[in-house]
Amino acid sequence: MDKSITIYDANLGTQLHTLKQHDRCVTAVALSPALGLMATGSMDRSVNVWRIGDGYEETGRKLSGHSRLLLADWTEEDAQRWLLEEELDELVLIFKANNIDGPEMNHMSKETVAELGIEYYFSARSCR
């Protein structure tokens, strides 16, 4: 009810971080430890995406410009900007040439990634 997300060390029960970025009650949290991301959703109709490290340490880096948009709402420019923020500059031209926007990214299959010749980027990132 206080519009924040509190992260605890599950083994020790100690509080690690309190994140306060929403204007209304937080209603959803999703974790992707393999990608080092956490998403939080709120009654303010926003979604914030956070970079997390080992032990879910929040590094203070939010995906600026995208945190208030659902992936399904991203334009081609949003997708390209995100690639640049993630230091995937090599993929920008591929995404641009194939008119890949958020909805397209959301439904990319292994086959599509292979057809585009970008499977290396996704397999290498998941091993971090």
Sequence and secondary structure as in RCSB ss.txt:
>XXXX:A:sequence
MDKSITIYDANLGTQLHTLKQHDRCVTAVALSPALGLMATGSMDRSVNVWRIGDGYEETGRKLSGHSRLLLADWT
EEDAQRWLLEEELDELVLIFKANNIDGPEMNHMSKETVAELGIEYYFSARSCR
>XXXX:A:secstr
  S EEEE TTT  EEEEE   SS EEEEEEETTTTEEEEEETTS EEEEEE GGG EEEEE TTTTTS GGG  
HHHHHHHHHHTT HHHHHHHHHTT  HHHHHT  HHHHHHHT HHHHHHHHT 
